[in-house]
Amino acid sequence: MPRIYRKVILGVETGFYYCEACLNEANEPRLDWDDTILPGEGNAGVWKEAPLESCDMCFAVDLQSQEEMQDWCNDMDQQSWEEDQRMWEDHIAPETHNPQELK
């Protein structure tokens, strides 16, 4: 599964995305290689992980991260629906709700 990285220059995240294989070919430094490499002032550029993007060179994507994000979104949707359902049952119960009053 390819890991995708975003270029960070002088603390500013750019729109350049490369996968792990493309970075290895170019021998670019990544943040997870060395704890002393930090994005910020005076740094000519490093690569920070951006798992939801695609590689600009080979168009590879991190499917596992995208699936995890989709699962998380589905869980949040389900949780929101359940909370709305509880609110309906607690505050606007069907036996007390009269749609004719809204007209």
Secondary structure, DSSP 8 states (H G I E B T S, - for coil): ---EEEEEETTEEEEEEEEHHHHHHHT--BTTT-TT--SSTT---EEEE-TTSB-TTT--B-HHHHHHHHHHHHHHHHHHHHHHHHHHHHHS-TTT--GGGG-
